[in-house]
């Protein structure tokens, strides 16, 4: 029996699955890098296999997946373009409005700052004015107190003796007109006792002291000095007269 050569069988040539998968992956990488639309047929053609093989092999079909169903860059329709254009216009209008509001707010802020400065100046002027008025009122009250004290001292000096201030007495009508024209200061003081004269002198000294007027009114200070001298002289003469009367 002679050996006969082995005949080649007809049919599909066996293929290496790993090598085929590598070719499909390379084709996918090239098509994806080009960023152009591609289909399953494009992948099969670039990989050198048939579309039927690509669809029949579940592993290859899953590898391609949906990458070939649509372009890498989505197709922009005119409607989408109009929508994006409208959105861009709205954003530009909003930006313009916001910028105007910002400028208006800055102007309002500057105006308010100017008004605040004016108000601060007015407040400072009012405070200075009120301080000046308060000082004038204090001076007026002091002068009124002096006048009242002076009048009280004169009334005390002239009216502590019985008939000097009683209604119907000769000196009553004269006292209402001032110190009195019918009697002099000396005659009035002569009718007072030592204690009464000293009390009157102390009361008058409180309101007639020259230091109270030395800074503001020198003339009043001079007159007050002369009045105090006369009152002190009357008090001294009254004390001497009382001593002489007691010695007799």
C-alpha positions as a Python dict, from the first residue, in 0.01 Angstrom:
ca = {
    (1, 'X'): (0, 0, 0),
    (2, 'X'): (149, 322, -116),
    (3, 'X'): (123, 652, 75),
    (4, 'X'): (-99, 910, -90),
    (5, 'X'): (-55, 1282, -23),
    (6, 'X'): (-308, 1437, 218),
    (7, 'X'): (-562, 1638, 30),
    (8, 'X'): (-653, 1989, 154),
    (9, 'X'): (-1006, 2017, 282),
    (10, 'X'): (-1229, 2274, 135),
    (11, 'X'): (-1402, 2526, 363),
    (12, 'X'): (-1341, 2835, 582),
    (13, 'X'): (-984, 2894, 682),
    (14, 'X'): (-943, 2899, 1058),
    (15, 'X'): (-854, 3242, 1201),
    (16, 'X'): (-685, 3348, 1521),
    (17, 'X'): (-948, 3520, 1741),
    (18, 'X'): (-691, 3725, 1933),
    (19, 'X'): (-531, 3854, 1613),
    (20, 'X'): (-871, 3944, 1470),
    (21, 'X'): (-966, 4134, 1789),
    (22, 'X'): (-637, 4326, 1774),
    (23, 'X'): (-713, 4435, 1416),
    (24, 'X'): (-1063, 4552, 1514),
    (25, 'X'): (-921, 4751, 1808),
    (26, 'X'): (-663, 4916, 1580),
    (27, 'X'): (-936, 5005, 1328),
    (28, 'X'): (-1152, 5153, 1602),
    (29, 'X'): (-859, 5359, 1732),
    (30, 'X'): (-786, 5501, 1387),
    (31, 'X'): (-1148, 5587, 1314),
    (32, 'X'): (-1199, 5745, 1656),
    (33, 'X'): (-883, 5955, 1624),
    (34, 'X'): (-1003, 6092, 1290),
    (35, 'X'): (-1320, 6218, 1462),
    (36, 'X'): (-1530, 6138, 1158),
    (37, 'X'): (-1853, 5943, 1145),
    (38, 'X'): (-1809, 5574, 1082),
    (39, 'X'): (-2025, 5265, 1065),
    (40, 'X'): (-1983, 4894, 1136),
    (41, 'X'): (-1898, 4846, 769),
    (42, 'X'): (-1615, 5100, 798),
    (43, 'X'): (-1473, 4911, 1095),
    (44, 'X'): (-1499, 4577, 916),
    (45, 'X'): (-1336, 4714, 602),
    (46, 'X'): (-1051, 4878, 794),
    (47, 'X'): (-995, 4565, 1004),
    (48, 'X'): (-997, 4337, 696),
    (49, 'X'): (-1291, 4124, 803),
    (50, 'X'): (-1647, 4088, 689),
    (51, 'X'): (-1940, 4266, 846),
    (52, 'X'): (-2101, 3929, 909),
    (53, 'X'): (-1799, 3820, 1114),
    (54, 'X'): (-1810, 4147, 1306),
    (55, 'X'): (-2181, 4107, 1385),
    (56, 'X'): (-2158, 3731, 1452),
    (57, 'X'): (-1875, 3758, 1709),
    (58, 'X'): (-2030, 3882, 2034),
    (59, 'X'): (-1694, 3998, 2170),
    (60, 'X'): (-1620, 4212, 1864),
    (61, 'X'): (-1977, 4342, 1856),
    (62, 'X'): (-1951, 4455, 2218),
    (63, 'X'): (-1608, 4607, 2148),
    (64, 'X'): (-1747, 4834, 1878),
    (65, 'X'): (-2065, 4901, 2073),
    (66, 'X'): (-2248, 5223, 1974),
    (67, 'X'): (-1942, 5411, 1855),
    (68, 'X'): (-2035, 5373, 1496),
    (69, 'X'): (-2399, 5477, 1536),
    (70, 'X'): (-2334, 5853, 1533),
    (71, 'X'): (-2047, 6097, 1466),
    (72, 'X'): (-1793, 6176, 1734),
    (73, 'X'): (-1900, 6541, 1703),
    (74, 'X'): (-2279, 6568, 1725),
    (75, 'X'): (-2445, 6716, 1423),
    (76, 'X'): (-2572, 7069, 1494),
    (77, 'X'): (-2903, 7144, 1332),
    (78, 'X'): (-3026, 7492, 1240),
    (79, 'X'): (-3276, 7473, 1523),
    (80, 'X'): (-2999, 7402, 1772),
    (81, 'X'): (-2798, 7689, 1625),
    (82, 'X'): (-3091, 7927, 1663),
    (83, 'X'): (-3145, 7815, 2021),
    (84, 'X'): (-2780, 7871, 2115),
    (85, 'X'): (-2777, 8205, 1937),
    (86, 'X'): (-3086, 8318, 2128),
    (87, 'X'): (-2930, 8206, 2455),
    (88, 'X'): (-2613, 8399, 2375),
    (89, 'X'): (-2815, 8712, 2294),
    (90, 'X'): (-3004, 8685, 2622),
    (91, 'X'): (-2679, 8651, 2816),
    (92, 'X'): (-2533, 8957, 2642),
    (93, 'X'): (-2844, 9163, 2718),
    (94, 'X'): (-2836, 9049, 3081),
    (95, 'X'): (-2467, 9140, 3106),
    (96, 'X'): (-2541, 9485, 2963),
    (97, 'X'): (-2824, 9536, 3214),
    (98, 'X'): (-2609, 9425, 3505),
    (99, 'X'): (-2328, 9658, 3401),
    (100, 'X'): (-2573, 9951, 3386),
    (101, 'X'): (-2711, 9861, 3729),
    (102, 'X'): (-2356, 9845, 3863),
    (103, 'X'): (-2278, 10192, 3727),
    (104, 'X'): (-2602, 10330, 3871),
    (105, 'X'): (-2527, 10174, 4208),
    (106, 'X'): (-2178, 10326, 4205),
    (107, 'X'): (-2325, 10671, 4129),
    (108, 'X'): (-2582, 10632, 4407),
    (109, 'X'): (-2308, 10526, 4648),
    (110, 'X'): (-2098, 10831, 4558),
    (111, 'X'): (-2401, 11058, 4601),
    (112, 'X'): (-2481, 10908, 4940),
    (113, 'X'): (-2122, 10956, 5052),
    (114, 'X'): (-2143, 11324, 4953),
    (115, 'X'): (-2471, 11361, 5143),
    (116, 'X'): (-2314, 11196, 5448),
    (117, 'X'): (-2027, 11445, 5437),
    (118, 'X'): (-2275, 11734, 5416),
    (119, 'X'): (-2478, 11596, 5706),
    (120, 'X'): (-2166, 11550, 5916),
    (121, 'X'): (-2072, 11912, 5849),
    (122, 'X'): (-2422, 12029, 5942),
    (123, 'X'): (-2418, 11822, 6260),
    (124, 'X'): (-2082, 11972, 6356),
    (125, 'X'): (-2220, 12322, 6291),
    (126, 'X'): (-2532, 12248, 6496),
    (127, 'X'): (-2324, 12115, 6784),
    (128, 'X'): (-2106, 12426, 6778),
    (129, 'X'): (-2414, 12650, 6759),
    (130, 'X'): (-2589, 12471, 7046),
    (131, 'X'): (-2272, 12488, 7255),
    (132, 'X'): (-2253, 12863, 7190),
    (133, 'X'): (-2621, 12911, 7275),
    (134, 'X'): (-2579, 12702, 7590),
    (135, 'X'): (-2283, 12916, 7694),
    (136, 'X'): (-2486, 13232, 7631),
    (137, 'X'): (-2778, 13089, 7829),
    (138, 'X'): (-2543, 13003, 8114),
    (139, 'X'): (-2407, 13358, 8112),
    (140, 'X'): (-2760, 13498, 8102),
    (141, 'X'): (-2867, 13279, 8393),
    (142, 'X'): (-2560, 13387, 8587),
    (143, 'X'): (-2638, 13753, 8527),
    (144, 'X'): (-3001, 13703, 8621),
    (145, 'X'): (-2892, 13525, 8938),
    (146, 'X'): (-2660, 13813, 9015),
    (147, 'X'): (-2937, 14067, 8961),
    (148, 'X'): (-3176, 13868, 9177),
    (149, 'X'): (-2914, 13828, 9447),
    (150, 'X'): (-2829, 14196, 9433),
    (151, 'X'): (-3195, 14291, 9465),
    (152, 'X'): (-3238, 14045, 9750),
    (153, 'X'): (-2934, 14191, 9926),
    (154, 'X'): (-3063, 14545, 9886),
    (155, 'X'): (-3408, 14444, 10011),
    (156, 'X'): (-3245, 14270, 10306),
    (157, 'X'): (-3033, 14575, 10384),
    (158, 'X'): (-3323, 14817, 10354),
    (159, 'X'): (-3616, 14617, 10478),
    (160, 'X'): (-3512, 14412, 10782),
    (161, 'X'): (-3605, 14695, 11022),
    (162, 'X'): (-3970, 14718, 11108),
    (163, 'X'): (-4124, 15006, 10913),
    (164, 'X'): (-3896, 15006, 10613),
    (165, 'X'): (-4105, 14764, 10406),
    (166, 'X'): (-4440, 14758, 10577),
    (167, 'X'): (-4726, 14881, 10362),
    (168, 'X'): (-4812, 15242, 10441),
    (169, 'X'): (-4472, 15326, 10588),
    (170, 'X'): (-4284, 15626, 10447),
    (171, 'X'): (-4011, 15413, 10295),
    (172, 'X'): (-4237, 15154, 10136),
    (173, 'X'): (-4323, 15350, 9825),
    (174, 'X'): (-3967, 15469, 9785),
    (175, 'X'): (-3828, 15116, 9805),
    (176, 'X'): (-4045, 15011, 9516),
    (177, 'X'): (-3866, 15266, 9300),
    (178, 'X'): (-3513, 15143, 9381),
    (179, 'X'): (-3291, 15216, 9678),
    (180, 'X'): (-3517, 15504, 9778),
    (181, 'X'): (-3497, 15875, 9733),
    (182, 'X'): (-3608, 15965, 10087),
    (183, 'X'): (-3327, 15795, 10268),
    (184, 'X'): (-2962, 15731, 10189),
    (185, 'X'): (-2774, 15405, 10225),
    (186, 'X'): (-2615, 15534, 10542),
    (187, 'X'): (-2945, 15623, 10707),
    (188, 'X'): (-3085, 15280, 10622),
    (189, 'X'): (-2778, 15107, 10763),
    (190, 'X'): (-2800, 15317, 11077),
    (191, 'X'): (-3135, 15160, 11154),
    (192, 'X'): (-2997, 14804, 11142),
    (193, 'X'): (-2847, 14609, 11427),
    (194, 'X'): (-2495, 14470, 11411),
    (195, 'X'): (-2608, 14116, 11328),
    (196, 'X'): (-2852, 14237, 11063),
    (197, 'X'): (-2590, 14456, 10902),
    (198, 'X'): (-2337, 14171, 10896),
    (199, 'X'): (-2593, 13935, 10742),
    (200, 'X'): (-2676, 14190, 10473),
    (201, 'X'): (-2307, 14247, 10405),
    (202, 'X'): (-2244, 13873, 10360),
    (203, 'X'): (-2541, 13837, 10124),
    (204, 'X'): (-2429, 14132, 9915),
    (205, 'X'): (-2068, 14013, 9909),
    (206, 'X'): (-2178, 13684, 9747),
    (207, 'X'): (-2325, 13862, 9445),
    (208, 'X'): (-2112, 14178, 9434),
    (209, 'X'): (-1766, 14027, 9453),
    (210, 'X'): (-1552, 14196, 9184),
    (211, 'X'): (-1399, 13866, 9070),
    (212, 'X'): (-1737, 13766, 8928),
    (213, 'X'): (-1715, 14042, 8665),
    (214, 'X'): (-1344, 14107, 8624),
    (215, 'X'): (-1315, 13903, 8302),
    (216, 'X'): (-1642, 14002, 8131),
    (217, 'X'): (-1740, 14349, 8253),
    (218, 'X'): (-1468, 14567, 8414),
    (219, 'X'): (-1711, 14855, 8470),
    (220, 'X'): (-1945, 14636, 8674),
    (221, 'X'): (-1647, 14502, 8867),
    (222, 'X'): (-1539, 14858, 8954),
    (223, 'X'): (-1890, 14954, 9065),
    (224, 'X'): (-1923, 14638, 9272),
    (225, 'X'): (-1591, 14716, 9441),
    (226, 'X'): (-1710, 15065, 9538),
    (227, 'X'): (-2041, 14932, 9669),
    (228, 'X'): (-1866, 14673, 9882),
    (229, 'X'): (-1633, 14939, 10018),
    (230, 'X'): (-1931, 15152, 10123),
    (231, 'X'): (-2110, 14857, 10277),
    (232, 'X'): (-1798, 14750, 10467),
    (233, 'X'): (-1750, 15108, 10589),
    (234, 'X'): (-2111, 15123, 10706),
    (235, 'X'): (-2073, 14789, 10883),
    (236, 'X'): (-1754, 14908, 11055),
    (237, 'X'): (-1910, 15238, 11162),
    (238, 'X'): (-2216, 15056, 11291),
    (239, 'X'): (-1998, 14827, 11499),
    (240, 'X'): (-1808, 15125, 11644),
    (241, 'X'): (-2131, 15302, 11728),
    (242, 'X'): (-2262, 14993, 11905),
    (243, 'X'): (-1941, 14968, 12106),
    (244, 'X'): (-1965, 15334, 12209),
    (245, 'X'): (-2327, 15290, 12305),
    (246, 'X'): (-2243, 14983, 12509),
    (247, 'X'): (-1958, 15166, 12685),
    (248, 'X'): (-2189, 15446, 12800),
}
